Amino acid sequence: MRLGCEAIRAADALRAAGHAVMADQIERAAGSVHANVAEGSGRASSREFRRFDAIAGASLRELESHLILARAVRRLPPADCDALRARIRRVSQLLHGLHESLS
C-alpha cells in the first residue's frame, strides 16, 4: 500500500509539472501491482494466484522502468526516485516470497 501511495504522490508532482503522460503510466503500473495481488488472492487455486502474482511482479518492473526514465530526464528528483526504487525492491522480495509459498 505504501508503494502505491508514494507512486501516486510522485505522479501528482509530475502532473503538476506538466508531465501528465508519464504520471498516468506511473499510476497505472503502481495500481496494477496492488490490483493483481488482490485479484489473485480471491482466486480458487494457488496456480491462479501465482499467475496474478507474476503479473504484479511484471507491473512492478514496469513501474521501476518509468521511474528510471523519469530520473534520467530529470522530471523527478533523484532522491524521490531512489526512495521509490528501494520500496520497489522490498515489494519485489515480498512478491517473490509469496510466489514461492504458492508453489
Salt bridges, closest charged atoms under 4 A:
GLU6 OE2 - ARG87 NH2 3.15
ASP12 OD1 - ARG15 NH1 3.42
ASP24 OD1 - ARG15 NH2 2.80
GLU27 OE2 - ARG15 NH1 3.29
GLU39 OE2 - ARG43 NH2 2.54
GLU48 OE2 - ARG43 NH1 3.68
ASP53 OD2 - HIS99 ND1 3.10
GLU62 OE2 - HIS66 NE2 3.43
GLU64 OE2 - ARG85 NE 2.90
ASP82 OD1 - ARG71 NH1 2.55
GLU100 OE2 - HIS96 NE2 4.00
